[in-house]
Amino acid sequence: MHYADLILLSYRTVISHKLRSALTALGLIIGIAAVVVLTSIGRGIHTFVLAEFTQFGTNLISIHPGKTTTFGVSGATISTVRPLVIADAVSLRNRRNIISVSPMVQGNAQIKAGKMQRRTNVLGVGSAVPEIWKIKVVSGRFLPEEESNPRAFAVLGNKLATELFGTASPLGQRIRIGSDRFRVIGVMEKKGQTLGFDMDDTIYIPAAKALELFNRESLMEIHLLYQSNAAIAGVENAIKRHLIARHGREDFTVVTQNQMLKSMDSILNILTLAVAALGSISLLVGSVGILTIMTIAVSERISEIGLLRAVGAERRTIFQLFLCEALALSGAGGLCGVLLGIAIVKILEVALPALPVELAWAYIVAAFMVSLLIGIAAGVVPAMKAARLEPLEALRAE
């Protein structure tokens, strides 16, 4: 029997038992649809997080106080924390391939402007923040380049400026941050949230003032923007050599944007894989359904098998026929599941625009291939049972 005839006969058999075939394939349809939807959500979150993380650019380096070294023995971790000071940030400005440098201190404080007051995020930074973070000032100007003895200037996030001053211009106005007085010299553009941090509900002050405000000795981070055509390894090594010369030892940690992206990408890939595995549980249910229905089909069609064997059909032909039927069921179920999953994803995009979803085609194709493999695995045993039947025994069963 030709393969085309086998396939045609298999699909005719499946179609002739519409209700039974539909119920059998239902498990696969649900399983494939679940995989498509869950992996699309996982991939959407993956893309969204990476886009949020890279909106400040990719040629960034962060320096943190303290050096952590992990040895081969579990738990044998030595951590040393030494302060990073503003002078360290200033000394890096003129290094080769470095475009801009900014110290950073973060905290939360009470802000008062006239009768208005509220708590908000306070960032102690340098004058290069707009260039490093790719944000703009829409009114006034940003903090001047005064690191050693800065004046008490403040720049407001867009939302904070509106809530404190309404439609009036905040430029030149005096505000109180904690117990210290500052003069507003600028307002930032609308930036929105970045990984849960509201950039618009933030106030920027000089890093030295933030150290005094929060009673800190060390900066939390130093951010550097380096030339995009520079080799990241060379820039990183140059920074390490420079700071080791200043500190006498490597008591800091240099983290590149590429390293952070790779770590985050690995975590998000594992997340997507985990939700795909969760959705695949339904596929196991579908495989049990196909195995059960094919076993029943062999028992119901013993006389048909005997007749085929009597007219000269080989055991191999009988085996291929029942295996093709199992494949037809799994293929149809897999295809319907893919279409159903894609339809659900499209509905989610319209109904929940805030939910990041993106079709993960690699997982969709893999899920469909798994459905075919399930058809093969579930159909082998019943097909072998049908192929082993003797013609006379099968005809006598009639």
C-alpha positions in Angstrom: 0.0 0.0 0.0 1.3 3.4 -0.9 2.0 6.0 1.8 -0.6 8.4 0.2 -3.2 5.7 0.5 -2.3 5.0 4.1 -2.6 8.6 5.1 -5.9 9.0 3.2 -7.4 5.9 4.8 -6.2 6.9 8.2 -7.9 10.4 8.0 -11.1 8.8 6.7 -11.1 6.5 9.7 -10.6 9.4 12.1 -13.3 11.5 10.4 -15.8 8.6 10.4 -15.7 8.7 14.2 -16.0 12.5 14.7 -17.1 12.6 18.3 -14.7 9.9 19.5 -11.8 11.5 17.6 -12.6 15.0 18.9 -12.7 13.8 22.5 -9.5 11.9 22.1 -7.7 14.9 20.6 -9.1 17.3 23.2 -6.3 16.6 25.7 -3.7 17.4 23.1 -5.6 20.5 22.0 -5.8 21.9 25.5 -2.1 20.9 26.2 -0.8 22.6 23.0 -2.9 25.7 23.6 -1.6 25.9 27.1 2.0 25.7 26.0 1.4 28.3 23.3 -0.3 30.8 25.7 2.1 30.2 28.6 5.3 30.5 26.5 3.9 33.6 24.8 3.4 35.2 28.2 6.9 34.1 29.2 8.5 35.3 26.0 6.6 38.6 26.3 7.8 39.2 29.8 11.3 38.2 28.6 11.2 40.8 25.8 9.6 43.5 28.0 12.2 43.1 30.9 15.2 43.2 28.5 13.7 46.2 26.7 13.2 48.0 30.0 16.7 47.1 31.1 18.4 48.3 27.9 16.5 51.5 27.4 19.4 53.3 29.1 21.8 51.8 26.6 24.1 48.8 26.6 27.5 50.4 26.9 27.2 51.0 30.6 29.3 49.8 33.5 28.4 49.8 37.2 30.9 49.8 40.1 29.7 48.6 43.5 31.6 48.8 46.8 32.8 45.5 48.2 34.4 42.5 46.5 32.8 39.0 46.7 35.0 36.0 45.9 33.5 32.6 45.9 35.7 29.5 46.2 34.9 25.9 45.2 33.6 24.9 48.6 30.0 25.6 49.2 29.5 28.4 51.7 33.1 29.5 51.6 32.4 33.1 50.6 34.5 36.0 51.8 32.9 39.5 51.4 34.8 42.7 52.0 33.0 46.0 51.9 35.0 49.3 51.5 33.6 52.7 50.7 33.4 54.1 47.2 33.8 57.8 47.4 33.0 60.7 45.0 36.7 61.2 44.4 36.8 57.7 42.9 34.1 58.7 40.4 35.8 62.0 39.6 39.1 60.2 39.0 37.5 58.0 36.3 36.3 60.8 34.2 39.5 61.3 32.2 40.2 57.6 31.7 40.5 56.3 28.1 37.2 55.4 26.4 35.1 56.7 29.3 32.5 59.3 28.1 30.7 60.1 31.4 30.8 59.1 35.0 28.2 59.6 37.7 28.1 58.6 41.4 24.8 57.4 42.8 23.2 57.3 46.2 19.5 56.3 46.6 17.1 56.8 49.4 13.6 57.9 50.4 12.7 61.1 52.1 9.9 63.5 53.0 9.6 66.4 50.5 7.9 69.6 51.4 6.9 72.5 49.1 4.8 75.1 50.8 1.8 73.3 52.1 2.3 70.2 50.0 4.4 67.3 51.2 5.0 63.6 50.4 7.6 60.9 50.5 9.4 60.0 47.3 12.6 58.5 45.9 15.7 60.6 46.2 18.7 60.0 43.9 22.0 61.5 44.7 23.8 61.7 41.3 26.3 63.7 39.3 25.8 66.1 36.4 26.3 63.4 33.7 23.1 61.5 34.5 21.1 62.8 31.5 23.8 61.6 29.2 24.3 58.2 30.9 20.7 57.4 31.4 19.4 59.0 28.2 16.9 61.3 29.9 16.2 64.9 29.1 15.4 68.1 31.1 12.2 69.7 29.8 12.4 72.8 32.0 15.4 74.5 33.5 18.6 72.6 33.7 20.2 69.6 35.4 22.6 69.6 38.3 25.9 71.5 37.6 29.2 69.8 37.7 30.0 70.5 41.4 31.3 67.4 43.1 33.4 68.5 46.1 31.2 71.3 47.5 27.9 71.3 45.6 25.1 73.8 46.1 21.8 72.6 47.4 20.1 72.3 44.0 17.3 69.8 43.1 15.8 68.5 39.9 12.2 67.1 40.0 10.7 64.2 38.1 7.8 65.1 36.0 5.1 63.6 38.1 6.6 64.9 41.4 6.8 68.4 40.0 3.0 68.3 39.0 2.0 66.9 42.4 4.0 69.5 44.4 3.4 72.6 42.2 0.5 71.8 40.0 0.5 73.9 36.8 2.9 76.5 38.3 6.5 76.5 37.4 8.7 75.0 40.1 11.9 76.7 38.9 13.5 78.7 41.5 11.2 77.5 44.2 12.5 76.4 47.6 11.7 72.9 48.9 12.7 70.9 51.9 14.1 67.4 51.7 14.2 65.9 55.1 15.6 68.8 57.2 17.6 70.4 54.4 16.5 73.2 52.0 17.0 72.9 48.3 16.3 75.2 45.3 14.6 73.6 42.3 16.5 74.3 39.1 14.9 71.8 36.6 12.2 69.3 35.7 12.8 66.1 33.9 10.8 64.7 30.9 8.2 62.0 31.4 10.0 58.6 31.5 7.5 56.3 33.1 8.4 53.2 35.1 11.5 51.1 34.7 11.4 47.6 36.2 9.0 48.9 38.8 10.9 52.1 39.6 8.9 55.2 38.8 11.4 57.6 37.2 8.8 60.4 37.2 8.2 60.2 41.0 11.9 61.0 41.8 14.0 63.9 42.9 17.6 64.4 41.9 20.1 66.1 44.1 23.9 66.2 44.2 25.5 62.9 45.4 27.5 64.7 48.2 24.3 66.2 49.5 22.6 62.8 49.4 25.5 61.3 51.4 24.9 63.9 54.1 21.1 63.5 54.0 21.2 59.7 54.5 24.3 59.8 56.7 26.3 57.5 54.5 30.1 57.2 53.9 30.0 55.2 50.7 28.3 55.6 47.4 25.9 52.8 46.4 27.2 52.7 42.8 29.3 54.5 40.2 27.8 54.5 36.7 30.0 54.9 33.6 29.2 55.4 30.0 31.9 54.2 27.7 32.5 54.5 23.9 30.4 51.9 22.0 33.3 51.0 19.7 35.6 50.2 22.7 36.4 46.6 23.8 34.4 46.1 27.0 37.1 43.8 28.4 39.8 46.4 28.0 37.6 49.1 29.5 36.8 46.9 32.5 40.4 45.9 33.1 41.5 49.6 32.9 38.9 50.5 35.5 40.0 47.7 37.8 43.7 48.7 37.5 42.9 52.3 38.2 40.8 51.7 41.3 43.2 49.1 42.6 45.9 51.7 42.4 43.7 54.1 44.4 42.5 51.6 47.0 45.5 49.3 47.3 43.3 46.2 46.6 40.3 45.1 44.6 37.7 46.0 47.2 35.0 46.8 44.6 32.9 44.9 42.0 32.7 45.9 38.4 29.5 44.8 36.6 29.1 45.4 32.8 25.7 45.8 31.2 26.4 42.7 29.1 27.0 40.6 32.2 23.7 41.8 33.7 21.9 41.1 30.4 23.3 37.6 30.1 22.3 36.8 33.7 18.8 38.2 33.2 18.4 36.5 29.9 19.3 33.1 31.4 16.8 33.6 34.2 14.1 34.6 31.9 14.8 31.7 29.5 14.5 29.3 32.4 11.2 31.0 33.3 9.9 30.5 29.8 11.1 26.9 29.8 9.4 26.3 33.2 6.0 27.5 32.0 6.3 25.4 28.9 7.0 22.4 31.0 3.9 23.3 33.1 1.7 23.4 30.0 3.2 20.2 28.7 1.6 18.2 31.6 -1.7 18.4 29.6 0.1 16.7 26.7 0.7 13.6 28.9 -3.1 13.4 29.4 -3.5 13.6 25.6 -1.1 10.8 25.1 -3.0 8.5 27.5 -6.2 9.3 25.6 -4.7 8.4 22.2 -3.2 5.1 23.7 -6.6 4.2 25.2 -8.7 4.9 22.0 -6.2 3.1 19.7 -6.3 0.1 22.0 -10.1 0.1 21.8 -10.0 0.5 18.1 -7.8 -2.6 17.6 -10.3 -4.6 19.7 -13.3 -3.3 17.7 -11.7 -3.8 14.3 -10.4 -7.4 14.6 -12.5 -8.6 11.8 -11.4 -5.8 9.5 -7.7 -6.7 10.3 -8.5 -10.3 9.5 -10.0 -9.4 6.2 -7.0 -7.2 5.3 -4.7 -10.0 6.2 -6.8 -12.5 4.2 -6.6 -10.4 1.0 -2.8 -10.2 1.2 -2.0 -7.2 3.5 1.3 -7.7 5.2 1.9 -7.3 9.0 3.9 -4.2 8.2 0.9 -2.6 6.3 -1.4 -3.3 9.3 1.2 -1.7 11.7 1.6 1.3 9.4 -2.2 1.8 9.1 -2.8 1.9 12.9 0.3 4.0 13.5 -0.9 6.5 10.8 -4.3 6.7 12.5 -2.6 7.6 15.8 -0.5 10.2 14.0 -3.6 11.6 12.3 -5.2 12.1 15.7 -2.2 13.7 17.3 -1.5 15.8 14.2 -5.0 17.1 14.0 -5.1 17.8 17.8 -1.7 19.5 17.7 -2.7 21.8 14.8 -6.0 22.7 16.4 -4.2 23.4 19.7 -1.7 25.7 18.0 -4.5 27.6 16.3 -6.5 27.8 19.5 -3.4 29.0 21.4 -2.6 31.7 18.8 -6.2 32.9 18.9 -6.1 33.2 22.7 -2.8 35.1 22.5 -4.3 37.6 20.0 -7.4 38.0 22.2 -5.1 38.7 25.2 -3.2 41.4 23.2 -6.5 43.2 22.6 -8.2 42.6 26.0 -5.1 43.1 28.2 -2.8 45.5 26.4 -0.7 45.9 29.6 0.2 42.2 29.6 3.3 41.6 27.5 2.7 38.7 25.2 4.8 37.6 22.2 4.4 34.4 20.2 7.3 32.1 21.0 7.5 30.3 17.6 10.3 28.0 18.7 8.2 26.6 21.5 5.1 26.4 19.3 6.9 24.3 16.7 8.5 22.2 19.4 5.0 21.6 21.0 3.6 20.5 17.7 6.5 18.1 17.1 6.0 16.7 20.6 2.3 16.1 19.7 3.4 14.1 16.7 5.9 12.1 18.9 3.1 11.5 21.4 1.0 10.0 18.5 3.9 7.7 17.5 4.6 6.6 21.1 0.9 6.1 21.9 0.2 4.3 18.6 3.1 1.8 18.5 1.8 -0.7 21.1 -1.8 -0.9 19.6 -0.3 -1.0 16.1 2.0 -3.9 17.0 -0.9 -5.7 18.6 -3.0 -5.3 15.4 -0.1 -6.5 13.2 0.4 -9.7 15.3 -3.1 -10.9 14.8 -3.4 -14.1 12.7 -5.9 -13.9 9.7 -7.9 -16.9 10.7 -8.1 -15.9 14.4 -9.2 -12.4 13.4 -11.9 -13.7 10.9 -13.2 -16.2 13.5 -13.7 -13.2 15.9 -16.5 -12.0 13.5 
